[in-house]
Amino acid sequence: MQQRPSLARDYFQQIANKGNRAFEFLQGLIDAHPPTFENDWLDFKGWWNQKDENIKETWSKALSGFANNQGGVLIWGIEAKKIEGVDAAHELKLVDKPTALTTRLMELHHVATDPPIPGVEVIPISSNKHGKRGFVVCFVPESHFAPHRAEHCANKPFFIRVGDDFVPAGVSMLRRLFYPHSTAILVPVVHASMTKGDNGRYNFNIQVEIQNRGTASAEQAFVQVNNNFGRPVELFPNLNFWVGPNLHQKGCRCKETIHPGQSIPLLSNLCTRGDYDVPPEDETFSITFKVFALHAPPAELQVSFGSEELLLATVNCRKVVRESFLVSSATF
């Protein structure tokens, strides 16, 4: 079953993609300006000579709390302290043996909650400069099988993540978890590259599809698209499926009902009015989608690309394919 796109998934992937620079990136979270605060999907845990029982309890609570909520990232090796009432990354407390802890967490994760959580990922990140000590970064997806009980905590509670803490779920939350409503979840997926024309100038080559990752059909889907490209943009909706004069202002309405697991092409192309003499360098391009539909909460989602990865995709005759992640789910 596919995972929902999320800030947690995007952050974990960002760390994983840094390769040899991941240790430096995580080290930079310490006393950053502004501080790196814990939140609904990010938690830090300092390391000391912990007994296996302590590891079990911490891991069980994090798995339950994140999976019952929107998913999250747990980073072992960073101690947090309160800043203005919220925990923030403060001090390195590196894991002695990151690979060994990674192995132990993966051994435990299928028995740490009931039911087990599919899709959990754990990666070790070490540095020879620190005697091969380092971090262990864990991704816990939002679960389609919630609620999950923390098996290695006293009384085996159901946790949820609230701000910078894991707390036992209340009665109303448990009712929602045990008896969920069917919901459509519409996710824009972007296929992007830059192309070099016959005139030697560069332009974007971007297509967008809308996928329904939820459990209900989305009727009367309506989408608005905006960007930060810094120049006028031409949007070409796929008129076989969408009607509406203006994606920027009034948006477009889907002619079809989008059923669970179905994809509908939204944009046949997106290009700028006025191409580039030379490829842009060190720029980040973002596209924001506001999505509305019956049987789905209104959502704002965003996807970003670096100019370098777009050019690399062009050189290799391929596209960068990226899911947009949820920025907010509310009434705009």
Summary of the structure (lengths in Angstrom):
residues: 332
radius of gyration: 21.9
end to end distance: 30.1
largest distance: 69.5
contacts: 1043
relative contact order: 0.13
helix: 21%
strand: 42%
